[in-house]
Amino acid sequence: MVNEEDVRQAALALPGVTERSSWGQPAWFAKTLLARIWEPGVLTVKTAERQALAGTEPDTFFWTPHHERSPQLVLVRLERIDQALLAELLEDSYRLAGG
């Protein structure tokens, strides 16, 4: 299980990543959005594997109608992942965000 502070530390450890607010929530940017807190305990990241992740672990990975137009965005329940998976998700999102 990870929390928002774990996300902050891992995201800011990536080269050139900055933090600022997006829609009133903490967000991390490379050249474009890398990750953002969607709501307490839920993180938005970019991935090329959204369908596969949500299909195999729907209790962990999901999206809302808001995200339908953005096929690279997936929501992640932080209570259901560990540090290793967080790092993997952020590295993938970093690459897609132009980092």
LOLUM-209023 format. One record per residue (C-alpha): x, y, z. Coordinates in Angstrom, 3 decimals. Example, Ala and Ser with C-alpha at 12.3 -4.5 7.8 and 13.67 -1.06 7.14 Angstrom:
2
- 12.300, -4.500, 7.800
- 13.670, -1.060, 7.140
% end
This chain:
99
- 0.000, 0.000, 0.000
- 1.294, 3.434, -0.928
- 0.036, 6.945, -0.236
- 0.185, 10.414, -1.772
- 3.544, 11.203, -0.169
- 5.018, 8.016, -1.674
- 3.753, 9.158, -5.092
- 5.255, 12.621, -4.568
- 8.669, 11.258, -3.637
- 8.765, 8.735, -6.480
- 7.553, 11.214, -9.107
- 9.944, 13.968, -8.053
- 12.852, 11.485, -8.145
- 12.403, 11.235, -11.934
- 14.585, 13.657, -13.953
- 13.016, 17.050, -14.628
- 9.672, 16.322, -12.960
- 7.936, 19.236, -11.267
- 4.887, 19.405, -9.026
- 2.010, 21.827, -9.365
- -1.725, 21.872, -8.873
- -4.065, 20.540, -11.565
- -7.811, 20.821, -11.031
- -7.065, 21.573, -7.383
- -5.097, 18.366, -6.831
- -1.358, 17.649, -6.626
- 0.042, 16.768, -10.046
- 3.457, 15.933, -11.454
- 4.675, 16.931, -14.903
- 7.503, 15.949, -17.220
- 6.856, 17.668, -20.564
- 3.149, 16.877, -20.090
- 1.109, 15.448, -17.239
- 2.807, 12.457, -15.654
- 0.474, 11.771, -12.729
- -2.227, 13.470, -10.691
- -4.206, 12.705, -7.598
- -7.744, 12.198, -8.924
- -9.335, 12.015, -5.474
- -8.016, 10.896, -2.092
- -6.393, 7.493, -2.505
- -6.697, 7.431, -6.305
- -3.913, 8.330, -8.735
- -4.150, 9.075, -12.459
- -1.235, 7.861, -14.602
- -0.562, 7.335, -18.303
- -0.121, 3.824, -19.650
- -0.248, 2.000, -22.950
- -1.765, -0.951, -21.057
- -5.011, 0.545, -19.708
- -7.311, -2.143, -21.101
- -5.078, -4.979, -19.941
- -4.603, -3.546, -16.445
- -8.288, -2.852, -15.873
- -9.221, -6.181, -17.431
- -7.004, -8.221, -15.133
- -7.221, -6.117, -11.946
- -10.449, -4.065, -12.033
- -10.364, -3.521, -8.260
- -7.042, -1.716, -8.685
- -7.193, -0.116, -12.145
- -10.215, 1.624, -13.637
- -11.405, 4.792, -15.363
- -14.453, 6.987, -15.352
- -16.506, 8.390, -18.244
- -14.329, 11.525, -17.901
- -11.345, 9.456, -19.068
- -12.998, 7.809, -22.084
- -11.489, 10.331, -24.520
- -7.989, 9.768, -23.113
- -7.130, 6.110, -23.737
- -3.727, 6.399, -22.041
- -5.123, 7.488, -18.671
- -5.930, 4.978, -15.969
- -6.913, 5.456, -12.340
- -5.082, 3.465, -9.669
- -6.290, 2.724, -6.135
- -3.170, 3.439, -4.071
- -4.196, 1.108, -1.249
- -3.930, -1.824, -3.665
- -0.372, -1.277, -4.977
- 3.115, -1.433, -3.508
- 6.241, 0.700, -4.021
- 7.554, -1.505, -6.823
- 4.359, -1.269, -8.865
- 4.132, 2.472, -8.187
- 7.649, 2.931, -9.559
- 6.820, 0.865, -12.653
- 3.625, 2.834, -13.313
- 5.367, 6.184, -12.870
- 8.277, 5.188, -15.131
- 5.846, 4.153, -17.884
- 3.838, 7.337, -17.440
- 7.039, 9.405, -17.433
- 8.046, 7.963, -20.798
- 4.579, 8.698, -22.249
- 4.659, 12.217, -20.772
- 7.794, 13.051, -22.727
- 10.306, 12.572, -19.950
% end
